[in-house]
Amino acid sequence: MKRTTQTEKKNTIGIVLQIIGGLLVFIALIFWFYDPAFFDIRYSLPYRIAVYMVLSAGLFLFAFHPRVEQPLYGKILLVSGAVVLWVSLLLSGRANAFLFLAYGCVSAAADVVFFLRGQWKMKRDDRYTGKDMPHFSQVVVSLCAFIFVLRQELLIEYAQSEFPFWLPSLIAAGCLCVLSVVCVFLFKKYILRKKYQILIPIFVLVGAFLFVWLLLCTVNFSLDVGDPQKLTAEIVDRRVDSGRRRPATYKLKLCTQEGEEFTLNVAQRVWSELDEGDQITVSLYKGALD
């Protein structure tokens, strides 16, 4: 009984220490990402190289660790993801968005193809173990590529745009959803679980809409080679909008020399470096699709 009690105490102490350690790490990360004193370090080249080394090590670990049991195509995509990371150091923000979008598209397409192939094999052969099915780690990496592109797009402030991004996205999503319903009906005997027959069209509808919208926004941003219109404006107000269920947004209210006022969302680093009364130059790009 004494040994059991001592073991329980050690386990309890270990859990408490882990919770305290997790809280300390969480607090440290908050200071690291939000304290202006660390901005110069976080946006420096040595810091990016160190982060990419850690991410590359993680990708190689998921690719070649024996416990992960990554299929061959997954290993190729994960290694390619590490290469994409290092290539992105040499490219501009526009090229990076297009590069990560292309990688995400290839990865997601491969995941879908091998998932359907695995479902077909599993239906025909009871001995099939699903070793060629997409591994969870590979799917997460594909999603991270799209999240990076989405983050780049959210940093762009659209003043006026004549191109209706939502309309072609909705049309493409509707067409692909109808196509997926037809495919599910034709090949439903190869889909093991009936709930997939309902979930697949729903995922296709939502995923296609978001993907086409993201693709159009990335093309509009990345392939715009025109010269921007330069506006000189004065900062008349700066504020932070935040809430419990949404991230903080950093806003600058500007007034041009012609007296026109407008508000821009900017990165936290830019917001912290500027003050009311500062004169800044705003570049307005037309966009490749406008």
Secondary structure, 3 states (H helix, E strand, C coil): CHHHHHHHHHHHHHHHHHHHHHHHHHHHHHHHHHCHHHHHHHCCHHHHHHHHHHHHHHHHHHHHCCCCCCCHHHHHHHHHHHHHHHHHCCCCHHHHHHHHHHHHHHHHHHHHHHHHHHHHHHHHCCCCCCCCCCCHHHHHHHHHHHHHHHHHHHCCCCCCCCCCCHHHHHHHHHHHHHHHHHHHHHCHHHCCCHHHHHHHHHHHHHHHHHHHHHHHHHHHHHCCCCCCEEEEEEEEEEEEEEECCEEEEEEEEEEECCCCEEEEEECHHHHHHCCCCCEEEEEECCCCCC
